[in-house]
Amino acid sequence: QAADIKLVVNADQPGPVIHRNIYGQFAEHLGTGIYEGMWVGPESKIPNVRGWRKDVVAALKELKVPLVRWPGGCFADEYHWREGIGPRKQRPVKVNTTWGGVAENNAVGTHEFFDLVDQLGAEAYVNGNMGTGSPQEMAEWLEYMTAEGHSTLADLRRKNGHDKPFKVSYFAVGNETWGCGGNMRPEYYADMYRHWATFLKTPENNRPKFVASGGNDQDTTWEDVLSKSVRFNFDAISHHAYTFPSGQWEPKGPAAGFPEAEWISMLSQVSKIDSTLTKTAAVLDRNDPKKRLEIYFDEWGSWYDPEPGSNPGFLVQRNTLRDALLAALHFNVFHAHADRVKMTNVAQMVNVLQAMILTSRDKLVLTPTYHAFALYTPFQDATSLPATIENNPVYKVGATEMPELSATAARGRDGKLYVGVVNSNATQGAELVLQVGANAPKSVKGRLLTATAMDAQNELGKAPQVTPVAYEAQAVDGRLTLKLPAKSIVVVAVEG
Ligand code: AHR
């Protein structure tokens, strides 16, 4: 008889806190991610509060969105903040050269962004322009947002409707400076960062955490160079890694209608994120042994071939059950690295790449990824706990293999013990004996997310195929068994 598969949680060995910003979001001026998807303008017939869609904001609030990164991405390095303030009708219209060549009318600027984060109850993460800006422009944006007393820029902010300084929690100096942000070498960027950061000044009580643009995918050279050479106004390094079914940039593979080989090729790649974070932490432990620097994984998620018929520059893609599992596997990895990883930002919040919400005119649907985020909300600011899976089966399709089950555990802020488990096997269910220390808990209660098809999705005008359902289990003869259907996520609170 095969040995039991066990999940053993050590509730008496608390680890680091899982920062709520691990559940952060990213909203870029890209396609309909902001315009249409969230911003419709105050004159729109679509119900809105000062231009922001009520339905979208309400759905995002359910996710307890802790933080939003804006205005890009690649867009950030062509964004000039002065064009996005003052009367909206007088703002310049530019070509969004990075994303689809469409008109950017600057209707959403600094004040509108801060209104959005206020409506969401989230923190603001602003990404500055190093690519086409100047240290002066960047420093003046910070002054405009944060200055308290009398200065021309602070007075201009007041004239534009915001008396008090905005709270800028995080500020990034450039984005992907190895690529769209300027095609720099890490040594050159490190010197640029040292130079520019010298002039980024704010009142002490409104100083953001300053973020340097770091590496991509499995490359940790940037983290090494930056952590060796930068000291001032330097709190965190960003890192980006997207997942493509083909494992390469082009062609990426479809978002739906894929074989099981592409299901596993996506999910198995999350182990690369895990090993990159282990490598990055080792680099930082060497160069920053006091653990002052934080890692912000501020772009991650699935990236597929664009939806047929869409503007390829809009990065429109479907969102299926596979994306929900991909997200949950990322969460489990991020929790395991919670001592250094203090923020992550899924790309992106609405209508772009691995979105939470897809909109069409005045309608919206909640994607499977949305539901994965919803299931994991109890982990925000929870204290991580060691969780080990014994006898974890190997899930194999063709030459690709991965552990069938992935788990995480934490003590929530409400004092409850939470467990999250993902069964990546697309065809086989799994049974997992849950132990807390040496004991079997009495019962568990929570939610389960699964569907019949690997590419099940929620589409406008059709009954949703992927929605969470209630899940519970009780101990029988001193054993509590979690039954996980094929391709599923379960998050439960443990009792007894
Ligand atoms: O999220 C889409 C793009 O991906 C971002 O603008 C850029 O930073 C990354 O390459």
Residues whose N, C-alpha, C, O or C-beta is under 5 A from the ligand:
A	BS01	AHR	G73 C74 F75 E176 A347
